Amino acid sequence: MSGTREGATAGARSYTVAGMTCGHCRAAVTEEIGKVRGVTAVEVDLTTGRVTVSGDGFTDAGVGAAVDEAGYQVVRG
Protein backbone atom coordinates (compact mmCIF):
# COMPACT_ATOMS: atom_id res chain seq x y z
CA MET A 1 0.00 0.00 0.00
CA SER A 2 1.49 3.36 -0.94
CA GLY A 3 0.85 6.91 0.22
CA THR A 4 0.54 8.30 3.69
CA ARG A 5 -2.23 7.90 6.19
CA GLU A 6 -4.51 10.90 6.70
CA GLY A 7 -3.19 13.09 9.51
CA ALA A 8 0.15 11.28 9.56
CA THR A 9 3.23 13.20 10.66
CA ALA A 10 6.71 13.08 9.16
CA GLY A 11 9.50 14.55 11.27
CA ALA A 12 9.04 15.50 14.91
CA ARG A 13 6.11 16.73 16.96
CA SER A 14 5.91 17.73 20.63
CA TYR A 15 3.11 17.02 23.07
CA THR A 16 2.47 18.05 26.67
CA VAL A 17 1.67 15.09 28.91
CA ALA A 18 0.16 15.56 32.38
CA GLY A 19 1.20 13.59 35.45
CA MET A 20 4.72 12.41 34.63
CA THR A 21 6.99 12.84 37.66
CA CYS A 22 9.63 10.11 37.72
CA GLY A 23 11.80 7.71 35.77
CA HIS A 24 9.06 5.08 35.77
CA CYS A 25 6.68 7.59 34.18
CA ARG A 26 9.26 8.36 31.51
CA ALA A 27 9.84 4.66 30.81
CA ALA A 28 6.12 3.85 30.58
CA VAL A 29 5.37 6.71 28.18
CA THR A 30 8.48 6.03 26.08
CA GLU A 31 7.67 2.33 25.80
CA GLU A 32 4.03 2.80 24.78
CA ILE A 33 4.69 5.59 22.27
CA GLY A 34 7.60 3.58 20.86
CA LYS A 35 5.10 0.90 19.84
CA VAL A 36 3.14 3.31 17.61
CA ARG A 37 3.51 2.63 13.91
CA GLY A 38 5.96 5.08 12.33
CA VAL A 39 7.61 6.26 15.56
CA THR A 40 11.41 6.06 15.53
CA ALA A 41 12.33 8.07 18.66
CA VAL A 42 10.74 9.40 21.84
CA GLU A 43 12.24 12.03 24.17
CA VAL A 44 10.60 12.86 27.51
CA ASP A 45 11.37 15.98 29.58
CA LEU A 46 9.93 15.41 33.05
CA THR A 47 10.53 19.01 34.12
CA THR A 48 8.29 20.48 31.41
CA GLY A 49 6.07 17.47 30.69
CA ARG A 50 7.04 17.71 27.02
CA VAL A 51 7.27 14.58 24.93
CA THR A 52 8.92 14.88 21.53
CA VAL A 53 8.09 12.13 19.06
CA SER A 54 10.04 11.60 15.84
CA GLY A 55 9.31 9.37 12.89
CA ASP A 56 7.40 9.08 9.68
CA GLY A 57 3.72 8.20 9.43
CA PHE A 58 2.61 8.36 13.06
CA THR A 59 -0.62 10.16 13.99
CA ASP A 60 -1.66 12.36 16.90
CA ALA A 61 -4.43 9.87 17.63
CA GLY A 62 -1.93 7.01 17.80
CA VAL A 63 0.35 8.94 20.15
CA GLY A 64 -2.62 9.99 22.29
CA ALA A 65 -3.85 6.41 22.58
CA ALA A 66 -0.36 5.25 23.58
CA VAL A 67 -0.12 7.94 26.26
CA ASP A 68 -3.55 6.86 27.56
CA GLU A 69 -2.38 3.23 27.62
CA ALA A 70 0.61 4.28 29.72
CA GLY A 71 -1.81 5.88 32.21
CA TYR A 72 -1.33 9.56 31.37
CA GLN A 73 -3.08 12.22 29.31
CA VAL A 74 -2.02 14.49 26.48
CA VAL A 75 -2.94 18.07 27.41
CA ARG A 76 -5.02 19.63 24.63
CA GLY A 77 -4.95 23.28 23.81
mmCIF file as gemmi writes it, N, C-alpha and C atoms, coordinates in Angstrom:
data_model
loop_
_atom_site.group_PDB
_atom_site.id
_atom_site.type_symbol
_atom_site.label_atom_id
_atom_site.label_alt_id
_atom_site.label_comp_id
_atom_site.label_asym_id
_atom_site.label_entity_id
_atom_site.label_seq_id
_atom_site.pdbx_PDB_ins_code
_atom_site.Cartn_x
_atom_site.Cartn_y
_atom_site.Cartn_z
_atom_site.occupancy
_atom_site.B_iso_or_equiv
_atom_site.pdbx_formal_charge
_atom_site.auth_seq_id
_atom_site.auth_asym_id
_atom_site.pdbx_PDB_model_num
ATOM 1 N N . MET Axp A 1 ? 0.85 -1.17 0 1 0 ? 1 A 1
ATOM 2 C CA . MET Axp A 1 ? 0 0 0 1 0 ? 1 A 1
ATOM 3 C C . MET Axp A 1 ? 0.895 1.231 0 1 0 ? 1 A 1
ATOM 4 N N . SER Axp A 2 ? 0.655 2.17 -0.867 1 0 ? 2 A 1
ATOM 5 C CA . SER Axp A 2 ? 1.489 3.362 -0.942 1 0 ? 2 A 1
ATOM 6 C C . SER Axp A 2 ? 0.731 4.572 -0.435 1 0 ? 2 A 1
ATOM 7 N N . GLY Axp A 3 ? 1.468 5.687 -0.275 1 0 ? 3 A 1
ATOM 8 C CA . GLY Axp A 3 ? 0.852 6.908 0.222 1 0 ? 3 A 1
ATOM 9 C C . GLY Axp A 3 ? 0.956 6.986 1.726 1 0 ? 3 A 1
ATOM 10 N N . THR Axp A 4 ? 0.5 8.121 2.25 1 0 ? 4 A 1
ATOM 11 C CA . THR Axp A 4 ? 0.544 8.304 3.688 1 0 ? 4 A 1
ATOM 12 C C . THR Axp A 4 ? -0.859 8.257 4.253 1 0 ? 4 A 1
ATOM 13 N N . ARG Axp A 5 ? -0.943 7.932 5.526 1 0 ? 5 A 1
ATOM 14 C CA . ARG Axp A 5 ? -2.229 7.905 6.193 1 0 ? 5 A 1
ATOM 15 C C . ARG Axp A 5 ? -2.669 9.331 6.485 1 0 ? 5 A 1
ATOM 16 N N . GLU Axp A 6 ? -3.974 9.574 6.428 1 0 ? 6 A 1
ATOM 17 C CA . GLU Axp A 6 ? -4.509 10.903 6.7 1 0 ? 6 A 1
ATOM 18 C C . GLU Axp A 6 ? -4.122 11.343 8.106 1 0 ? 6 A 1
ATOM 19 N N . GLY Axp A 7 ? -3.593 12.558 8.223 1 0 ? 7 A 1
ATOM 20 C CA . GLY Axp A 7 ? -3.192 13.09 9.511 1 0 ? 7 A 1
ATOM 21 C C . GLY Axp A 7 ? -1.841 12.603 9.993 1 0 ? 7 A 1
ATOM 22 N N . ALA Axp A 8 ? -1.141 11.839 9.162 1 0 ? 8 A 1
ATOM 23 C CA . ALA Axp A 8 ? 0.151 11.283 9.563 1 0 ? 8 A 1
ATOM 24 C C . ALA Axp A 8 ? 1.219 12.372 9.573 1 0 ? 8 A 1
ATOM 25 N N . THR Axp A 9 ? 2.162 12.234 10.493 1 0 ? 9 A 1
ATOM 26 C CA . THR Axp A 9 ? 3.228 13.197 10.661 1 0 ? 9 A 1
ATOM 27 C C . THR Axp A 9 ? 4.549 12.613 10.196 1 0 ? 9 A 1
ATOM 28 N N . ALA Axp A 10 ? 5.334 13.427 9.507 1 0 ? 10 A 1
ATOM 29 C CA . ALA Axp A 10 ? 6.713 13.08 9.164 1 0 ? 10 A 1
ATOM 30 C C . ALA Axp A 10 ? 7.594 14.105 9.857 1 0 ? 10 A 1
ATOM 31 N N . GLY Axp A 11 ? 8.626 13.642 10.527 1 0 ? 11 A 1
ATOM 32 C CA . GLY Axp A 11 ? 9.495 14.553 11.266 1 0 ? 11 A 1
ATOM 33 C C . GLY Axp A 11 ? 9.278 14.402 12.742 1 0 ? 11 A 1
ATOM 34 N N . ALA Axp A 12 ? 9.208 15.533 13.459 1 0 ? 12 A 1
ATOM 35 C CA . ALA Axp A 12 ? 9.041 15.502 14.911 1 0 ? 12 A 1
ATOM 36 C C . ALA Axp A 12 ? 7.867 16.377 15.324 1 0 ? 12 A 1
ATOM 37 N N . ARG Axp A 13 ? 7.222 15.965 16.397 1 0 ? 13 A 1
ATOM 38 C CA . ARG Axp A 13 ? 6.115 16.731 16.961 1 0 ? 13 A 1
ATOM 39 C C . ARG Axp A 13 ? 6.208 16.626 18.478 1 0 ? 13 A 1
ATOM 40 N N . SER Axp A 14 ? 5.874 17.72 19.164 1 0 ? 14 A 1
ATOM 41 C CA . SER Axp A 14 ? 5.914 17.734 20.627 1 0 ? 14 A 1
ATOM 42 C C . SER Axp A 14 ? 4.507 17.753 21.204 1 0 ? 14 A 1
ATOM 43 N N . TYR Axp A 15 ? 4.376 17.108 22.351 1 0 ? 15 A 1
ATOM 44 C CA . TYR Axp A 15 ? 3.112 17.017 23.074 1 0 ? 15 A 1
ATOM 45 C C . TYR Axp A 15 ? 3.382 17.352 24.538 1 0 ? 15 A 1
ATOM 46 N N . THR Axp A 16 ? 2.387 17.869 25.233 1 0 ? 16 A 1
ATOM 47 C CA . THR Axp A 16 ? 2.474 18.055 26.675 1 0 ? 16 A 1
ATOM 48 C C . THR Axp A 16 ? 1.668 16.932 27.319 1 0 ? 16 A 1
ATOM 49 N N . VAL Axp A 17 ? 2.302 16.225 28.246 1 0 ? 17 A 1
ATOM 50 C CA . VAL Axp A 17 ? 1.67 15.088 28.912 1 0 ? 17 A 1
ATOM 51 C C . VAL Axp A 17 ? 1.594 15.384 30.407 1 0 ? 17 A 1
ATOM 52 N N . ALA Axp A 18 ? 0.387 15.267 30.962 1 0 ? 18 A 1
ATOM 53 C CA . ALA Axp A 18 ? 0.163 15.562 32.376 1 0 ? 18 A 1
ATOM 54 C C . ALA Axp A 18 ? 0.463 14.345 33.247 1 0 ? 18 A 1
ATOM 55 N N . GLY Axp A 19 ? 1.062 14.618 34.417 1 0 ? 19 A 1
ATOM 56 C CA . GLY Axp A 19 ? 1.201 13.591 35.447 1 0 ? 19 A 1
ATOM 57 C C . GLY Axp A 19 ? 2.512 12.853 35.506 1 0 ? 19 A 1
ATOM 58 N N . MET Axp A 20 ? 3.428 13.113 34.602 1 0 ? 20 A 1
ATOM 59 C CA . MET Axp A 20 ? 4.718 12.41 34.628 1 0 ? 20 A 1
ATOM 60 C C . MET Axp A 20 ? 5.623 13.072 35.665 1 0 ? 20 A 1
ATOM 61 N N . THR Axp A 21 ? 6.16 12.265 36.596 1 0 ? 21 A 1
ATOM 62 C CA . THR Axp A 21 ? 6.987 12.843 37.659 1 0 ? 21 A 1
ATOM 63 C C . THR Axp A 21 ? 8.291 12.095 37.925 1 0 ? 21 A 1
ATOM 64 N N . CYS Axp A 22 ? 8.46 10.909 37.341 1 0 ? 22 A 1
ATOM 65 C CA . CYS Axp A 22 ? 9.629 10.111 37.717 1 0 ? 22 A 1
ATOM 66 C C . CYS Axp A 22 ? 10.137 9.276 36.539 1 0 ? 22 A 1
ATOM 67 N N . GLY Axp A 23 ? 11.207 8.567 36.791 1 0 ? 23 A 1
ATOM 68 C CA . GLY Axp A 23 ? 11.797 7.713 35.768 1 0 ? 23 A 1
ATOM 69 C C . GLY Axp A 23 ? 10.853 6.623 35.288 1 0 ? 23 A 1
ATOM 70 N N . HIS Axp A 24 ? 10.034 6.094 36.182 1 0 ? 24 A 1
ATOM 71 C CA . HIS Axp A 24 ? 9.058 5.08 35.772 1 0 ? 24 A 1
ATOM 72 C C . HIS Axp A 24 ? 8.05 5.674 34.803 1 0 ? 24 A 1
ATOM 73 N N . CYS Axp A 25 ? 7.613 6.902 35.082 1 0 ? 25 A 1
ATOM 74 C CA . CYS Axp A 25 ? 6.685 7.593 34.181 1 0 ? 25 A 1
ATOM 75 C C . CYS Axp A 25 ? 7.305 7.731 32.789 1 0 ? 25 A 1
ATOM 76 N N . ARG Axp A 26 ? 8.546 8.187 32.777 1 0 ? 26 A 1
ATOM 77 C CA . ARG Axp A 26 ? 9.263 8.364 31.513 1 0 ? 26 A 1
ATOM 78 C C . ARG Axp A 26 ? 9.345 7.046 30.75 1 0 ? 26 A 1
ATOM 79 N N . ALA Axp A 27 ? 9.7 5.976 31.455 1 0 ? 27 A 1
ATOM 80 C CA . ALA Axp A 27 ? 9.845 4.663 30.808 1 0 ? 27 A 1
ATOM 81 C C . ALA Axp A 27 ? 8.514 4.166 30.254 1 0 ? 27 A 1
ATOM 82 N N . ALA Axp A 28 ? 7.438 4.327 31.024 1 0 ? 28 A 1
ATOM 83 C CA . ALA Axp A 28 ? 6.122 3.849 30.582 1 0 ? 28 A 1
ATOM 84 C C . ALA Axp A 28 ? 5.659 4.585 29.333 1 0 ? 28 A 1
ATOM 85 N N . VAL Axp A 29 ? 5.795 5.907 29.325 1 0 ? 29 A 1
ATOM 86 C CA . VAL Axp A 29 ? 5.368 6.709 28.178 1 0 ? 29 A 1
ATOM 87 C C . VAL Axp A 29 ? 6.248 6.4 26.964 1 0 ? 29 A 1
ATOM 88 N N . THR Axp A 30 ? 7.553 6.331 27.179 1 0 ? 30 A 1
ATOM 89 C CA . THR Axp A 30 ? 8.476 6.034 26.082 1 0 ? 30 A 1
ATOM 90 C C . THR Axp A 30 ? 8.176 4.68 25.464 1 0 ? 30 A 1
ATOM 91 N N . GLU Axp A 31 ? 7.941 3.681 26.304 1 0 ? 31 A 1
ATOM 92 C CA . GLU Axp A 31 ? 7.665 2.327 25.803 1 0 ? 31 A 1
ATOM 93 C C . GLU Axp A 31 ? 6.385 2.279 24.976 1 0 ? 31 A 1
ATOM 94 N N . GLU Axp A 32 ? 5.316 2.857 25.496 1 0 ? 32 A 1
ATOM 95 C CA . GLU Axp A 32 ? 4.033 2.797 24.777 1 0 ? 32 A 1
ATOM 96 C C . GLU Axp A 32 ? 4.066 3.588 23.477 1 0 ? 32 A 1
ATOM 97 N N . ILE Axp A 33 ? 4.62 4.805 23.504 1 0 ? 33 A 1
ATOM 98 C CA . ILE Axp A 33 ? 4.686 5.595 22.273 1 0 ? 33 A 1
ATOM 99 C C . ILE Axp A 33 ? 5.608 4.918 21.263 1 0 ? 33 A 1
ATOM 100 N N . GLY Axp A 34 ? 6.664 4.289 21.746 1 0 ? 34 A 1
ATOM 101 C CA . GLY Axp A 34 ? 7.596 3.585 20.86 1 0 ? 34 A 1
ATOM 102 C C . GLY Axp A 34 ? 6.958 2.457 20.069 1 0 ? 34 A 1
ATOM 103 N N . LYS Axp A 35 ? 5.82 1.97 20.53 1 0 ? 35 A 1
ATOM 104 C CA . LYS Axp A 35 ? 5.101 0.896 19.837 1 0 ? 35 A 1
ATOM 105 C C . LYS Axp A 35 ? 4.233 1.408 18.689 1 0 ? 35 A 1
ATOM 106 N N . VAL Axp A 36 ? 4.021 2.727 18.632 1 0 ? 36 A 1
ATOM 107 C CA . VAL Axp A 36 ? 3.142 3.314 17.61 1 0 ? 36 A 1
ATOM 108 C C . VAL Axp A 36 ? 3.803 3.202 16.236 1 0 ? 36 A 1
ATOM 109 N N . ARG Axp A 37 ? 3.032 2.771 15.283 1 0 ? 37 A 1
ATOM 110 C CA . ARG Axp A 37 ? 3.513 2.63 13.906 1 0 ? 37 A 1
ATOM 111 C C . ARG Axp A 37 ? 4.093 3.952 13.415 1 0 ? 37 A 1
ATOM 112 N N . GLY Axp A 38 ? 5.319 3.915 12.904 1 0 ? 38 A 1
ATOM 113 C CA . GLY Axp A 38 ? 5.955 5.084 12.328 1 0 ? 38 A 1
ATOM 114 C C . GLY Axp A 38 ? 6.847 5.853 13.284 1 0 ? 38 A 1
ATOM 115 N N . VAL Axp A 39 ? 6.788 5.554 14.58 1 0 ? 39 A 1
ATOM 116 C CA . VAL Axp A 39 ? 7.613 6.256 15.562 1 0 ? 39 A 1
ATOM 117 C C . VAL Axp A 39 ? 9.014 5.66 15.577 1 0 ? 39 A 1
ATOM 118 N N . THR Axp A 40 ? 10.022 6.53 15.5 1 0 ? 40 A 1
ATOM 119 C CA . THR Axp A 40 ? 11.412 6.065 15.533 1 0 ? 40 A 1
ATOM 120 C C . THR Axp A 40 ? 12.157 6.526 16.778 1 0 ? 40 A 1
ATOM 121 N N . ALA Axp A 41 ? 11.662 7.577 17.45 1 0 ? 41 A 1
ATOM 122 C CA . ALA Axp A 41 ? 12.332 8.07 18.662 1 0 ? 41 A 1
ATOM 123 C C . ALA Axp A 41 ? 11.339 8.812 19.54 1 0 ? 41 A 1
ATOM 124 N N . VAL Axp A 42 ? 11.57 8.711 20.861 1 0 ? 42 A 1
ATOM 125 C CA . VAL Axp A 42 ? 10.737 9.402 21.841 1 0 ? 42 A 1
ATOM 126 C C . VAL Axp A 42 ? 11.666 10.03 22.869 1 0 ? 42 A 1
ATOM 127 N N . GLU Axp A 43 ? 11.475 11.335 23.128 1 0 ? 43 A 1
ATOM 128 C CA . GLU Axp A 43 ? 12.238 12.028 24.167 1 0 ? 43 A 1
ATOM 129 C C . GLU Axp A 43 ? 11.255 12.625 25.16 1 0 ? 43 A 1
ATOM 130 N N . VAL Axp A 44 ? 11.488 12.37 26.455 1 0 ? 44 A 1
ATOM 131 C CA . VAL Axp A 44 ? 10.604 12.856 27.509 1 0 ? 44 A 1
ATOM 132 C C . VAL Axp A 44 ? 11.374 13.81 28.411 1 0 ? 44 A 1
ATOM 133 N N . ASP Axp A 45 ? 10.809 15.006 28.635 1 0 ? 45 A 1
ATOM 134 C CA . ASP Axp A 45 ? 11.37 15.976 29.575 1 0 ? 45 A 1
ATOM 135 C C . ASP Axp A 45 ? 10.412 16.048 30.76 1 0 ? 45 A 1
ATOM 136 N N . LEU Axp A 46 ? 10.805 15.437 31.883 1 0 ? 46 A 1
ATOM 137 C CA . LEU Axp A 46 ? 9.933 15.407 33.051 1 0 ? 46 A 1
ATOM 138 C C . LEU Axp A 46 ? 9.684 16.791 33.637 1 0 ? 46 A 1
ATOM 139 N N . THR Axp A 47 ? 10.66 17.674 33.539 1 0 ? 47 A 1
ATOM 140 C CA . THR Axp A 47 ? 10.527 19.012 34.116 1 0 ? 47 A 1
ATOM 141 C C . THR Axp A 47 ? 9.398 19.799 33.458 1 0 ? 47 A 1
ATOM 142 N N . THR Axp A 48 ? 9.301 19.72 32.144 1 0 ? 48 A 1
ATOM 143 C CA . THR Axp A 48 ? 8.291 20.483 31.413 1 0 ? 48 A 1
ATOM 144 C C . THR Axp A 48 ? 7.053 19.665 31.043 1 0 ? 48 A 1
ATOM 145 N N . GLY Axp A 49 ? 7.167 18.333 31.122 1 0 ? 49 A 1
ATOM 146 C CA . GLY Axp A 49 ? 6.074 17.475 30.685 1 0 ? 49 A 1
ATOM 147 C C . GLY Axp A 49 ? 5.999 17.33 29.182 1 0 ? 49 A 1
ATOM 148 N N . ARG Axp A 50 ? 7.033 17.782 28.486 1 0 ? 50 A 1
ATOM 149 C CA . ARG Axp A 50 ? 7.036 17.71 27.021 1 0 ? 50 A 1
ATOM 150 C C . ARG Axp A 50 ? 7.553 16.352 26.551 1 0 ? 50 A 1
ATOM 151 N N . VAL Axp A 51 ? 6.868 15.816 25.583 1 0 ? 51 A 1
ATOM 152 C CA . VAL Axp A 51 ? 7.27 14.576 24.933 1 0 ? 51 A 1
ATOM 153 C C . VAL Axp A 51 ? 7.454 14.895 23.457 1 0 ? 51 A 1
ATOM 154 N N . THR Axp A 52 ? 8.643 14.648 22.943 1 0 ? 52 A 1
ATOM 155 C CA . THR Axp A 52 ? 8.92 14.878 21.529 1 0 ? 52 A 1
ATOM 156 C C . THR Axp A 52 ? 9.003 13.532 20.837 1 0 ? 52 A 1
ATOM 157 N N . VAL Axp A 53 ? 8.188 13.379 19.804 1 0 ? 53 A 1
ATOM 158 C CA . VAL Axp A 53 ? 8.087 12.128 19.055 1 0 ? 53 A 1
ATOM 159 C C . VAL Axp A 53 ? 8.604 12.376 17.647 1 0 ? 53 A 1
ATOM 160 N N . SER Axp A 54 ? 9.49 11.5 17.194 1 0 ? 54 A 1
ATOM 161 C CA . SER Axp A 54 ? 10.044 11.601 15.839 1 0 ? 54 A 1
ATOM 162 C C . SER Axp A 54 ? 9.695 10.347 15.058 1 0 ? 54 A 1
ATOM 163 N N . GLY Axp A 55 ? 9.578 10.517 13.742 1 0 ? 55 A 1
ATOM 164 C CA . GLY Axp A 55 ? 9.311 9.374 12.888 1 0 ? 55 A 1
ATOM 165 C C . GLY Axp A 55 ? 8.665 9.793 11.592 1 0 ? 55 A 1
ATOM 166 N N . ASP Axp A 56 ? 8.033 8.843 10.964 1 0 ? 56 A 1
ATOM 167 C CA . ASP Axp A 56 ? 7.399 9.075 9.682 1 0 ? 56 A 1
ATOM 168 C C . ASP Axp A 56 ? 6.128 8.243 9.614 1 0 ? 56 A 1
ATOM 169 N N . GLY Axp A 57 ? 4.992 8.907 9.588 1 0 ? 57 A 1
ATOM 170 C CA . GLY Axp A 57 ? 3.725 8.204 9.427 1 0 ? 57 A 1
ATOM 171 C C . GLY Axp A 57 ? 2.941 7.987 10.703 1 0 ? 57 A 1
ATOM 172 N N . PHE Axp A 58 ? 3.402 8.508 11.84 1 0 ? 58 A 1
ATOM 173 C CA . PHE Axp A 58 ? 2.608 8.363 13.064 1 0 ? 58 A 1
ATOM 174 C C . PHE Axp A 58 ? 1.523 9.438 13.099 1 0 ? 58 A 1
ATOM 175 N N . THR Axp A 59 ? 0.483 9.206 13.887 1 0 ? 59 A 1
ATOM 176 C CA . THR Axp A 59 ? -0.621 10.161 13.991 1 0 ? 59 A 1
ATOM 177 C C . THR Axp A 59 ? -0.763 10.666 15.422 1 0 ? 59 A 1
ATOM 178 N N . ASP Axp A 60 ? -1.372 11.837 15.568 1 0 ? 60 A 1
ATOM 179 C CA . ASP Axp A 60 ? -1.659 12.363 16.9 1 0 ? 60 A 1
ATOM 180 C C . ASP Axp A 60 ? -2.56 11.401 17.669 1 0 ? 60 A 1
ATOM 181 N N . ALA Axp A 61 ? -3.523 10.815 16.977 1 0 ? 61 A 1
ATOM 182 C CA . ALA Axp A 61 ? -4.431 9.872 17.63 1 0 ? 61 A 1
ATOM 183 C C . ALA Axp A 61 ? -3.675 8.652 18.148 1 0 ? 61 A 1
ATOM 184 N N . GLY Axp A 62 ? -2.727 8.162 17.366 1 0 ? 62 A 1
ATOM 185 C CA . GLY Axp A 62 ? -1.932 7.013 17.796 1 0 ? 62 A 1
ATOM 186 C C . GLY Axp A 62 ? -1.083 7.33 19.006 1 0 ? 62 A 1
ATOM 187 N N . VAL Axp A 63 ? -0.466 8.511 19.006 1 0 ? 63 A 1
ATOM 188 C CA . VAL Axp A 63 ? 0.35 8.94 20.148 1 0 ? 63 A 1
ATOM 189 C C . VAL Axp A 63 ? -0.542 9.132 21.366 1 0 ? 63 A 1
ATOM 190 N N . GLY Axp A 64 ? -1.693 9.77 21.183 1 0 ? 64 A 1
ATOM 191 C CA . GLY Axp A 64 ? -2.621 9.985 22.291 1 0 ? 64 A 1
ATOM 192 C C . GLY Axp A 64 ? -3.095 8.687 22.911 1 0 ? 64 A 1
ATOM 193 N N . ALA Axp A 65 ? -3.407 7.711 22.076 1 0 ? 65 A 1
ATOM 194 C CA . ALA Axp A 65 ? -3.846 6.407 22.578 1 0 ? 65 A 1
ATOM 195 C C . ALA Axp A 65 ? -2.725 5.713 23.357 1 0 ? 65 A 1
ATOM 196 N N . ALA Axp A 66 ? -1.493 5.848 22.885 1 0 ? 66 A 1
ATOM 197 C CA . ALA Axp A 66 ? -0.355 5.249 23.578 1 0 ? 66 A 1
ATOM 198 C C . ALA Axp A 66 ? -0.132 5.905 24.937 1 0 ? 66 A 1
ATOM 199 N N . VAL Axp A 67 ? -0.258 7.223 24.992 1 0 ? 67 A 1
ATOM 200 C CA . VAL Axp A 67 ? -0.12 7.945 26.264 1 0 ? 67 A 1
ATOM 201 C C . VAL Axp A 67 ? -1.218 7.493 27.225 1 0 ? 67 A 1
ATOM 202 N N . ASP Axp A 68 ? -2.448 7.361 26.737 1 0 ? 68 A 1
ATOM 203 C CA . ASP Axp A 68 ? -3.553 6.863 27.565 1 0 ? 68 A 1
ATOM 204 C C . ASP Axp A 68 ? -3.242 5.47 28.092 1 0 ? 68 A 1
ATOM 205 N N . GLU Axp A 69 ? -2.718 4.609 27.23 1 0 ? 69 A 1
ATOM 206 C CA . GLU Axp A 69 ? -2.381 3.235 27.617 1 0 ? 69 A 1
ATOM 207 C C . GLU Axp A 69 ? -1.33 3.216 28.728 1 0 ? 69 A 1
ATOM 208 N N . ALA Axp A 70 ? -0.433 4.183 28.691 1 0 ? 70 A 1
ATOM 209 C CA . ALA Axp A 70 ? 0.606 4.282 29.721 1 0 ? 70 A 1
ATOM 210 C C . ALA Axp A 70 ? 0.056 4.847 31.029 1 0 ? 70 A 1
ATOM 211 N N . GLY Axp A 71 ? -1.181 5.377 31.002 1 0 ? 71 A 1
ATOM 212 C CA . GLY Axp A 71 ? -1.809 5.88 32.213 1 0 ? 71 A 1
ATOM 213 C C . GLY Axp A 71 ? -1.719 7.388 32.393 1 0 ? 71 A 1
ATOM 214 N N . TYR Axp A 72 ? -1.47 8.105 31.311 1 0 ? 72 A 1
ATOM 215 C CA . TYR Axp A 72 ? -1.329 9.56 31.365 1 0 ? 72 A 1
ATOM 216 C C . TYR Axp A 72 ? -2.231 10.196 30.322 1 0 ? 72 A 1
ATOM 217 N N . GLN Axp A 73 ? -2.238 11.52 30.263 1 0 ? 73 A 1
ATOM 218 C CA . GLN Axp A 73 ? -3.079 12.222 29.308 1 0 ? 73 A 1
ATOM 219 C C . GLN Axp A 73 ? -2.301 13.291 28.57 1 0 ? 73 A 1
ATOM 220 N N . VAL Axp A 74 ? -2.559 13.384 27.264 1 0 ? 74 A 1
ATOM 221 C CA . VAL Axp A 74 ? -2.023 14.493 26.479 1 0 ? 74 A 1
ATOM 222 C C . VAL Axp A 74 ? -2.887 15.712 26.794 1 0 ? 74 A 1
ATOM 223 N N . VAL Axp A 75 ? -2.235 16.828 27.113 1 0 ? 75 A 1
ATOM 224 C CA . VAL Axp A 75 ? -2.939 18.07 27.413 1 0 ? 75 A 1
ATOM 225 C C . VAL Axp A 75 ? -3.284 18.735 26.09 1 0 ? 75 A 1
ATOM 226 N N . ARG Axp A 76 ? -4.544 18.99 25.877 1 0 ? 76 A 1
ATOM 227 C CA . ARG Axp A 76 ? -5.024 19.627 24.634 1 0 ? 76 A 1
ATOM 228 C C . ARG Axp A 76 ? -5.062 21.132 24.838 1 0 ? 76 A 1
ATOM 229 N N . GLY Axp A 77 ? -4.779 21.844 23.746 1 0 ? 77 A 1
ATOM 230 C CA . GLY Axp A 77 ? -4.954 23.281 23.812 1 0 ? 77 A 1
ATOM 231 C C . GLY Axp A 77 ? -3.694 23.963 23.801 1 0 ? 77 A 1
